[in-house]
Amino acid sequence: MVALIFLFFFLNIPLLASRFTQPRCFWRMYENKETDEDLVTGCVFYLITEQRPVEKDYFNHILNIQTTTKYFQFILALAFSMDEVNRNPDLLPNSSFVFECPEGGCATGTKLYSHFHLSEEVRDFPPNYMCYEQTMCLVVLTGPNLATSVMVGSIFNLIVPKQVLQITYGPFHPILSNREQFPFLYQIAGKDTSLALAMISLMLYFNWNWIGLAISDNDQGTQFLTQLRGEMEKVTVCFAFVSLIPVKMHLFLTRVEVYYNQIMTSSTNVVIIYGDPESSLAVAFRRWRSLGLQRIWVTTSQWDGTTTKNDFPRNSFNGKITFAHYHAEVSHFKTFVQTLNPLKYTEEFLARLEWMNVNCKVSASMCKTLKNCLSNASLQWLKAQTFDMAFSDESYDIYNAVYALAHAFHEMLLQHVYNQPMDNGEGHFAHCLKLHSFLRKTRLTNPVGDRMIMNQKENLQEKYGIFQIWNFPYGLGLKVKIGEFSSYFPYGQQLHIYEDMIEHATGSRQMPPSVCSADCGPGFRKFWQEGMAACCFDCSPCPQNEVSNETNVDKCVRCPEDQYANREQNQCIQKDVVFLNYKDTLGMVLTLMALFFSAFTTVVLGIFVKHHDTPIVKANNQNLSYILLISLIFCFLCPLLFIGHPNSATCVLQQITFGVVFTVAVSTVLAKTVTVLLAFKVTTPGTRMRYFLVSGVPNYIIAICTLIQIILCTIWLQFSPPFIDRDVHSEHGQIIIVCNKGSVTAFYCVLGYHGSLAFVSFIVAFLARNLPDTFNEAKLLTFSMLLFCGVWISFLPVYHSTKGKIMVAVEVLSILASSAGLLGCIFIPKCYIILLRPERNSLQKIREKTYS
């Protein structure tokens, strides 16, 4: 049944990529333990060399050592390592490496303390301690937790100071590096100086920025917290909570509910656990999981075996992610253990001791369907996929400790100092100094290819393997390597995650999120309120014409002037280039109107030329009528310069042409008005106005007024001429190409000059409106000027209230309307008489009307 359950989950792991050179999948069977009364446990060994050969059978005595399954793995690892050294012909010739486990050597903290502190037998060294009656240094291997090493080291320093060389396995602890307190102590494990960086790198990879932390309230936990905060300050990762779990059990029990509620009410999905796996922190961890807390627990390899009866299936995305010091696989360990007692150490029993390397290349293709796999599954099949027992970090430390000590002893043998007599009765002390000197200088490459340096001041670059662990029902565990962290790579390239392994193990490459605030999607930016953590924020829409096309941006980006933000404000869109185009409906209508009026004016001019000898044409100076009609033709054609894509030439021509042509037209109206007034003044007896009329003074009015306008336009062009302008702000999503007036003052001077001429013409025509004459144009001129002024006065507010091409259209309409007003008021009535009432356009009819 156990095998079937395991196989159901295991066969979801397809082929590994070819780049993996060794298995990255493991399985084991847990021994669920819920008792917490004896938390501080460890193992102590004496390491001894003997001047005689030792066979493998020598280690059979370890079968009688009574200890827990967890700590029995350390004894087996020590025996395996020593057997491997003893079989190496290049190490310790004519000598053998053995160990003794003193009574209570693998026991609870209370028993260890009682044995080493109260027993006088500690002064009577273990059997085979004396070789050829020469005094030697006592070598003690302690671990895996800090309490065991500190207790043993302190007791030996008190009872036999400087006569014991201590080597520790298990995690590195700064307190053990105190040379004054522990002068002859070596820690095999490397310093975890990069662990905080490795964990934060993992958080960044999975976009986790809201994490919890539970650590032991001691120097080790405080140091890790400081390192973690230092790395978090460099990036945007925040603590949802920090639980400092008291080391003293009675203090922890008084606040156990507080710690549970703290993690229960937190919104984080990721919690870092750091501390001793045999401490009150472990009790808290087991309690949290037993009460159903489902989180992703990020911790170290020492917590691999910490489990409960209430573990969850892997599809719930829960489990542990552990960081383990990278080391090569040690082969033949399983074979060695099974040869000690083949009947006892079966595959199932070994799986309770250590993780078992399993074949990751098992594919569901081996059996066509999962149902077939389940129906054919058995524990025998699982054992067939198993390669070897994997060394835990602690077991590997023991392996390295044995080889380091063997090499130190070997160097002493080569230099003939191993058996030299020690004078002055200081045998232990002198021998320890010698061994200490050799061990400190030891540098080696162990049989599996990993470098070792015993001088702790020369640390090797750290490399971690990252594993994801799931605990299944019935005490079955699965561990998969999902990545590595190498501190010797450049910053930002140190973490490498095997996404395919995550997908094989979980069915998805996505991890559950763990963030304080939901992501601010495209079109939004992060907005922090006072008092909030850096990872907690609100989402605010981007300001107008600003966009964000990524998530969680701090600041939106303003679109360039030729682009605008779309409605979602996640993209800048190129603005449409807009101008008064001939193809647009408005542009087309204005163009047709301009052409129609110019053509109509041309027809009127033709009518006047054809009937030039009629009284109605001759009246009021027919030359002025011709000039006015020709100027009106150009006035109607002038709007064509305003329609179409502007360029430098049209921008100058449209304003100058408008100014000059309209000046000619309005000054011609003024000249005609003056002509009417002078004509009646000449007929008055005693007047001297005849000279002005005969000498053609009205014709000079046109030239003088036009010259003044030309001077104004020349000044305009000289100092601030019109130019092409891109109006990017008036209309949303549009770039309006317009002709900038250059100098607004000059433009209004030109327009004001037109208005002045029109106003003068209106006053003169108004004064002459009631003069008796058959063809008196004064009334027509008065009305035309009134209309002209009305158009341009209404033009000003409308022009300033519009934007873009509509503004241009308003100016064009004003030109057409004012020009049409002059044409309609002055010439349409005359064309009516010429074409439809010709009888009124004869001298006889005029005389009859005059006599009557």
LINCORJO-V237945 format. One record per helix or strand of 2 or more residues. SS is the DSSP state (@ for helix, = for strand). FROM is the first residue (numbers start at 0). LEN is the number of residues. If there is no record, write none. Layout:
ss=SS from=FROM len=LEN
ss=SS from=FROM len=LEN
This chain:
ss=@ from=1 len=9
ss== from=24 len=5
ss== from=40 len=10
ss=@ from=55 len=9
ss=@ from=68 len=18
ss== from=95 len=5
ss== from=105 len=3
ss=@ from=108 len=10
ss=@ from=119 len=3
ss== from=137 len=6
ss=@ from=145 len=14
ss== from=163 len=5
ss=@ from=173 len=4
ss== from=184 len=3
ss=@ from=194 len=11
ss== from=209 len=7
ss=@ from=218 len=14
ss== from=237 len=8
ss=@ from=248 len=6
ss=@ from=255 len=9
ss== from=269 len=5
ss=@ from=279 len=11
ss== from=295 len=5
ss=@ from=300 len=3
ss=@ from=313 len=3
ss== from=318 len=7
ss=@ from=332 len=8
ss=@ from=346 len=7
ss== from=355 len=3
ss=@ from=363 len=3
ss=@ from=369 len=7
ss=@ from=378 len=6
ss== from=385 len=4
ss=@ from=392 len=22
ss=@ from=426 len=14
ss== from=442 len=3
ss== from=450 len=3
ss== from=462 len=10
ss=@ from=472 len=3
ss== from=475 len=11
ss== from=494 len=3
ss=@ from=498 len=8
ss== from=523 len=4
ss== from=537 len=4
ss== from=545 len=2
ss== from=556 len=2
ss== from=562 len=3
ss== from=571 len=3
ss== from=575 len=3
ss=@ from=584 len=26
ss=@ from=614 len=4
ss=@ from=621 len=20
ss=@ from=647 len=35
ss=@ from=689 len=5
ss=@ from=696 len=23
ss== from=722 len=5
ss== from=733 len=7
ss=@ from=743 len=24
ss=@ from=777 len=24
ss=@ from=803 len=33
ss=@ from=837 len=3
ss=@ from=842 len=9
